[in-house]
């Protein structure tokens, strides 16, 4: 097992004195410490979200996100593929595959952009809007059950912390290709 994953599920020690600890100070052992556990929990949480949305709503988490993004006020005329991709932080290939399924189901269409004929806009159809509206009670209950163990203040704090993490993650630049190559060698050696 990789040292980066080993111990990721262990309970977290949270001494009161670490309240103001920075990300760099959190690394407490060679297996990654708190950051490893945190990012592993994020990984698990994303997978649980995907599985539960699929099981309970019959759609993927990305489809849910696309429906939500296109149903926002001011987006009735649609949005460009690239804007949607950037808003959702998904790959071009992933979004294209999801949109093809959603087009097949009649929930979205792609139309020429009146401002730029080379570009296309992704638009929520009337059927898609009805489908989205029909999901609202289910979504509300999904949120209620998912957040049962959190107070309002916990939710606000988590939202704030995730926003900070997203901001910092988008600024990551590891520089040279050497660390990437070293990481790839480690991954390859773990397979052997």
C-alpha positions as CSV (number, residue, x, y, z in Angstrom):
1,X,0.0,0.0,0.0
2,X,1.3,3.5,-0.8
3,X,2.5,5.5,2.2
4,X,0.3,8.4,0.9
5,X,-2.8,6.3,1.5
6,X,-1.7,4.2,4.5
7,X,-3.4,5.6,7.6
8,X,-5.8,7.9,5.7
9,X,-8.7,6.5,7.6
10,X,-7.2,6.8,11.0
11,X,-8.9,9.1,13.5
12,X,-7.8,12.7,13.5
13,X,-5.9,14.2,16.4
14,X,-7.1,17.8,16.9
15,X,-5.2,19.3,19.9
16,X,-6.7,22.6,20.9
17,X,-3.4,24.3,20.3
18,X,-3.5,23.6,16.6
19,X,-6.4,26.0,16.0
20,X,-4.2,28.4,14.0
21,X,-2.0,25.9,12.3
22,X,-1.2,26.5,8.6
23,X,-1.2,23.8,5.9
24,X,2.6,23.6,5.9
25,X,2.6,23.1,9.7
26,X,0.0,20.3,9.5
27,X,2.3,17.8,7.9
28,X,3.3,15.7,10.9
29,X,4.7,12.5,9.5
30,X,6.2,10.9,6.4
31,X,2.8,9.5,5.3
32,X,1.4,13.0,4.8
33,X,-0.3,13.5,8.2
34,X,-3.4,15.8,8.3
35,X,-3.2,16.9,4.7
36,X,-3.2,13.3,3.4
37,X,-6.2,12.5,5.6
38,X,-8.0,15.7,4.6
39,X,-7.6,15.1,0.9
40,X,-8.4,11.4,1.2
41,X,-11.6,12.4,3.0
42,X,-12.4,14.8,0.2
43,X,-11.8,12.0,-2.3
44,X,-14.1,9.7,-0.4
45,X,-16.8,12.4,0.0
46,X,-16.8,13.1,-3.7
47,X,-17.2,9.3,-4.4
48,X,-20.0,9.0,-1.8
49,X,-21.8,12.0,-3.3
50,X,-21.6,10.5,-6.8
51,X,-22.8,7.1,-5.7
52,X,-25.7,8.5,-3.5
53,X,-26.9,10.9,-6.2
54,X,-26.9,8.1,-8.8
55,X,-28.7,5.7,-6.4
56,X,-31.2,8.2,-5.0
57,X,-31.9,10.4,-8.0
58,X,-31.0,8.3,-11.0
59,X,-28.6,10.9,-12.4
60,X,-24.9,11.5,-12.1
61,X,-23.6,14.3,-9.8
62,X,-22.3,16.0,-13.0
63,X,-25.8,15.9,-14.5
64,X,-27.1,17.4,-11.3
65,X,-24.5,20.2,-11.4
66,X,-25.3,20.9,-15.1
67,X,-29.0,21.1,-14.5
68,X,-28.4,23.4,-11.5
69,X,-25.9,25.6,-13.4
70,X,-28.2,26.0,-16.4
71,X,-31.3,26.7,-14.3
72,X,-29.7,29.8,-12.6
73,X,-31.4,33.1,-13.1
74,X,-29.8,34.9,-16.1
75,X,-28.9,31.7,-17.9
76,X,-32.2,31.2,-19.7
77,X,-30.6,31.8,-23.0
78,X,-27.8,29.3,-22.2
79,X,-24.1,29.5,-21.7
80,X,-21.1,28.5,-23.7
81,X,-19.6,25.1,-23.4
82,X,-16.3,26.6,-22.1
83,X,-18.0,28.8,-19.5
84,X,-20.0,25.7,-18.2
85,X,-16.8,23.6,-18.2
86,X,-14.9,26.3,-16.2
87,X,-17.9,26.9,-13.8
88,X,-18.2,23.2,-13.0
89,X,-14.4,22.5,-13.0
90,X,-14.8,19.4,-15.2
91,X,-12.9,18.2,-18.1
92,X,-14.0,18.8,-21.7
93,X,-14.4,15.1,-22.3
94,X,-16.4,14.5,-19.2
95,X,-18.7,17.4,-19.9
96,X,-19.2,16.5,-23.5
97,X,-20.2,13.0,-22.6
98,X,-22.6,14.2,-20.0
99,X,-24.2,16.7,-22.4
100,X,-24.6,14.1,-25.1
101,X,-26.6,11.9,-22.6
102,X,-28.6,14.9,-21.5
103,X,-29.3,15.9,-25.1
104,X,-30.5,12.3,-25.7
105,X,-32.8,12.6,-22.7
106,X,-34.1,15.9,-24.0
107,X,-32.9,18.0,-21.1
108,X,-30.4,20.2,-22.9
109,X,-29.7,21.3,-26.5
110,X,-26.7,23.0,-28.1
111,X,-27.5,25.9,-30.3
112,X,-25.4,28.3,-32.4
113,X,-24.3,31.4,-30.3
114,X,-25.9,34.4,-31.9
115,X,-22.8,36.5,-31.0
116,X,-20.3,34.0,-32.4
117,X,-21.5,31.5,-35.0
118,X,-18.5,29.3,-34.5
119,X,-19.5,28.7,-30.8
120,X,-22.4,26.9,-29.4
121,X,-24.6,27.6,-26.3
122,X,-25.8,24.9,-24.0
123,X,-29.5,25.6,-23.2
124,X,-31.8,23.9,-20.7
125,X,-34.9,22.7,-22.5
126,X,-38.5,23.0,-21.2
127,X,-38.3,19.2,-20.5
128,X,-35.0,19.8,-18.7
129,X,-36.5,22.6,-16.6
130,X,-39.5,20.4,-15.7
131,X,-37.2,17.6,-14.7
132,X,-35.1,20.0,-12.6
133,X,-38.2,21.4,-11.0
134,X,-39.4,17.9,-10.2
135,X,-36.2,17.1,-8.4
136,X,-36.4,20.0,-6.0
137,X,-38.2,18.2,-3.2
138,X,-35.8,15.2,-3.5
139,X,-32.8,17.6,-3.5
140,X,-34.0,19.4,-0.4
141,X,-34.4,16.0,1.4
142,X,-31.0,14.9,0.2
143,X,-29.4,18.0,1.7
144,X,-31.4,17.6,4.9
145,X,-30.2,14.1,5.4
146,X,-26.6,14.8,4.4
147,X,-26.4,17.7,6.8
148,X,-28.1,16.0,9.8
149,X,-25.0,16.0,11.9
150,X,-24.1,19.7,11.3
151,X,-25.4,22.9,12.8
152,X,-26.1,25.9,10.6
153,X,-22.8,27.4,11.9
154,X,-21.0,24.1,11.0
155,X,-22.3,24.4,7.4
156,X,-21.3,28.0,7.1
157,X,-17.8,27.2,8.4
158,X,-17.4,24.2,6.0
159,X,-18.6,26.3,3.1
160,X,-16.1,29.0,4.0
161,X,-13.2,26.5,4.4
162,X,-14.0,24.7,1.2
163,X,-14.0,28.1,-0.7
164,X,-10.6,28.9,0.7
165,X,-9.3,25.4,-0.2
166,X,-10.7,25.7,-3.8
167,X,-9.0,29.1,-4.1
168,X,-5.6,27.8,-2.9
169,X,-5.9,24.7,-5.0
170,X,-6.5,26.6,-8.2
171,X,-3.2,28.5,-7.5
172,X,-1.1,25.3,-7.2
173,X,1.9,25.3,-9.5
174,X,4.4,22.5,-8.8
175,X,7.0,24.0,-11.3
176,X,9.3,21.7,-13.1
177,X,8.3,18.3,-14.6
178,X,10.8,16.5,-12.2
179,X,8.3,16.0,-9.3
180,X,5.7,14.8,-11.7
181,X,8.1,12.2,-13.2
182,X,9.2,11.2,-9.6
183,X,5.5,10.7,-8.7
184,X,4.9,8.7,-11.8
185,X,7.9,6.5,-11.0
186,X,6.5,5.9,-7.5
187,X,3.0,5.0,-8.9
188,X,4.6,2.6,-11.4
189,X,6.7,1.0,-8.6
190,X,3.5,0.6,-6.5
191,X,1.9,-1.4,-9.3
192,X,4.9,-3.9,-9.4
